[in-house]
């Protein structure tokens, strides 16, 4: 995977960082999932995602995806959800909603 033990921090290193800048040491969910395909949502799609509604995906966008792929769902670059691609219906179902718009 993309994470290695060489980049890991010890608990002692994390404790020292708490007062300084722990946020800089942590990997954001969006960066942790950067290896996944993604789809950028508009405001209406974001609202529908928060309600768990499947979203249709344009054919050109889904061309390289295969059935069951996990898809990052973002709005203005921020992670909103991780969805599952349904190749039969060419939709993404928001499986895990993470963020707020």
NORUR-V422655 format. One record per backbone hydrogen bond with DSSP energy under -1.0 kcal/mol. NH is the residue of the N-H (numbers start at 1). CO is the residue of the C=O. If there is no record, write none. Layout:
BEGIN
{{NH | CO} {NH | CO}}
END
This chain:
BEGIN
{{7 | 4} {8 | 5} {14 | 10} {15 | 11} {16 | 12} {17 | 13} {18 | 14} {25 | 22} {26 | 22} {32 | 28} {33 | 29} {34 | 31} {36 | 33} {39 | 72} {41 | 74} {46 | 42} {47 | 43} {48 | 44} {49 | 45} {50 | 46} {52 | 49} {53 | 48} {55 | 92} {57 | 90} {62 | 58} {65 | 62} {68 | 85} {69 | 66} {71 | 83} {72 | 37} {73 | 81} {74 | 39} {75 | 78} {78 | 75} {80 | 73} {81 | 73} {82 | 96} {83 | 71} {84 | 93} {85 | 69} {86 | 91} {90 | 86} {91 | 86} {92 | 55} {93 | 84} {95 | 82} {95 | 93} {96 | 82} {98 | 80} {99 | 80}}
END
